């Protein structure tokens, strides 16, 4: 297994393209040495290989490079972190003057490569979230058909029907967004120029996480007392939605990032001309 270690406290920057936050690299005796710390590295405690993004050079000429660190490298300390979603394990990785192998040339456009990886990762996680939301909805519908209150199944009450119908609409919208993001990523990789591929992944992930959070919340509520217990699976869906937001970025930030990349925040021609006049 290979883990990708990018940042320190990333606050969701990973899905926006990745940044080499706390990792530093310096050349020494014809090799490269890394030092620094990365948080929230998925499967970082058990991966055999670590791909690390690190800053190299002085402040004025700093650039980001990619390095490969192998399991058991002297100076590497890994510790599994306690996370909200225990089904997606994360780790803190500390590198203390660790020898590393440079990936690609020193002039490689690493930020662009990390942005592309982030887009594809967002698409994959979006598809996973859609599947989880659909499963949570299926389980809840099955339960409300069986659970009786006042002599009838609670699923027959209009209020319950409306809540589940809203979840269904969100899940289907998220599914369409994930399908488009997958198509766009595939078309771009094949050289067909998938339209909006650089934005579709983040938007699909935002839509999917919204749907999963809603589906999980309704699952907890509509299962009644059993839905709040540790023994029931409803809390796992809720934790996956919340954990993915902490790891890949809050929904509002994913949407803002896509809007920025689409140029929606750029001044209009009239605004630009007005600024020139002033």
Residue pairs with C-beta under 8 A, 6 or more apart in sequence:
1 43
1 46
1 47
1 48
1 49
2 47
2 48
2 49
2 50
2 51
3 41
3 42
3 43
3 44
3 47
3 49
3 50
3 51
3 91
3 93
4 41
4 42
4 50
4 51
4 117
5 23
5 38
5 41
5 44
5 50
5 51
5 52
5 53
5 93
6 14
6 18
6 19
6 20
6 21
6 38
6 52
6 53
6 114
7 13
7 14
7 18
7 19
7 20
7 21
7 22
7 38
7 39
7 40
8 21
8 22
8 36
8 37
8 38
8 39
9 21
9 39
10 19
10 21
10 39
10 40
11 249
12 245
12 246
12 247
12 248
12 249
12 250
12 253
12 254
13 19
13 21
13 249
14 40
14 118
14 121
14 247
14 248
14 249
15 118
15 121
15 122
15 201
15 202
15 205
15 248
15 249
15 254
15 257
16 115
16 118
16 202
16 249
16 253
16 254
16 257
17 111
17 114
17 115
17 118
18 53
18 111
18 114
18 115
18 117
18 118
19 53
19 64
19 114
20 53
20 54
20 55
20 64
20 110
21 38
22 36
22 37
22 38
23 34
23 35
23 36
23 37
23 38
23 52
23 53
23 54
23 55
23 95
24 34
24 35
24 36
24 54
24 55
24 56
25 32
25 33
25 34
25 54
25 55
25 56
25 65
25 67
25 100
26 32
26 33
26 56
27 33
27 56
31 99
31 100
32 56
32 67
32 99
32 100
32 101
32 102
33 97
33 98
33 99
33 100
34 52
34 54
34 67
34 69
34 95
34 97
34 98
34 99
34 100
35 95
35 96
35 97
35 98
36 54
36 94
36 95
37 92
37 93
37 94
37 95
38 44
38 52
38 92
38 93
39 81
39 90
39 92
40 81
40 83
40 90
40 246
40 247
41 47
41 50
41 90
41 91
41 92
41 93
42 88
42 89
42 90
42 247
43 89
43 90
43 91
44 50
44 78
44 90
44 91
44 92
44 93
45 78
45 79
45 80
45 89
45 91
46 89
47 71
48 70
48 71
49 68
49 69
49 70
49 71
50 68
50 69
50 70
50 71
50 76
50 93
51 66
51 67
51 68
51 69
51 103
52 66
52 67
52 68
52 69
52 95
52 100
53 64
53 65
53 66
53 67
53 110
53 114
54 64
54 65
54 67
54 100
55 62
55 63
55 64
56 62
56 63
56 64
56 65
56 106
57 63
63 106
63 110
64 110
64 111
64 114
65 102
65 103
65 104
65 106
65 108
65 110
66 102
66 103
66 104
66 108
66 110
66 113
67 100
67 101
67 102
67 103
68 100
68 101
68 103
69 76
69 95
69 98
69 100
69 101
73 98
73 99
73 100
74 98
74 99
75 95
75 96
75 97
75 98
75 99
76 93
76 94
76 95
76 96
76 98
77 93
77 94
77 96
78 91
78 92
78 93
78 94
79 91
79 92
80 89
80 90
80 91
81 90
81 91
81 92
83 89
83 90
83 243
83 246
84 239
84 242
84 243
84 246
85 236
85 239
85 240
85 242
85 243
85 244
86 239
87 236
87 239
87 240
88 240
88 243
88 244
88 247
90 247
104 110
115 198
118 201
118 202
119 185
119 197
119 198
119 200
119 201
119 202
120 185
120 201
121 201
121 248
122 181
122 201
122 202
122 204
122 205
122 248
122 254
123 178
123 181
123 182
123 185
123 200
123 201
123 204
123 205
125 205
125 208
125 244
125 248
126 174
126 177
126 178
126 181
126 201
126 204
126 205
126 207
126 208
126 209
127 178
127 182
127 208
129 174
129 205
129 208
129 209
129 211
129 212
129 240
129 241
129 244
130 171
130 174
130 175
130 178
130 208
130 211
130 212
132 212
132 215
132 237
132 240
132 241
133 167
133 170
133 171
133 174
133 208
133 211
133 212
133 214
133 215
133 216
133 237
134 171
134 175
134 215
135 237
136 212
136 215
136 216
136 218
136 219
136 234
136 237
137 164
137 167
137 168
137 171
137 215
137 218
137 219
139 219
139 233
139 234
140 164
140 167
140 215
140 218
140 219
140 222
140 223
141 155
141 164
143 222
143 223
144 153
144 154
144 155
144 160
144 164
144 222
145 153
145 155
146 153
147 153
147 154
147 155
147 224
148 154
154 160
154 222
155 161
155 164
160 222
163 218
163 222
164 218
164 222
166 214
167 211
167 214
167 215
167 218
170 210
170 211
170 214
170 215
171 211
171 215
173 207
173 211
174 204
174 207
174 208
174 210
174 211
174 212
177 200
177 203
177 204
177 207
177 208
178 204
178 207
178 208
180 200
180 204
181 197
181 200
181 201
181 203
181 204
183 194
184 194
184 195
184 196
184 197
184 200
184 201
185 194
185 197
185 200
185 201
186 194
187 193
187 194
187 197
188 194
188 197
194 200
196 262
198 261
199 258
199 261
199 262
202 249
202 254
202 255
202 257
202 258
203 254
203 255
203 258
205 244
205 248
205 249
205 254
206 251
206 254
206 255
206 258
209 241
209 244
209 245
209 251
209 254
210 251
212 237
212 240
212 241
212 244
213 238
213 241
213 242
213 245
215 237
216 234
216 237
216 238
216 240
216 241
217 238
219 227
219 234
219 237
219 238
220 227
220 228
220 234
220 235
220 238
221 227
223 232
223 234
226 232
227 234
228 235
245 251
248 254
249 257
259 265
267 275
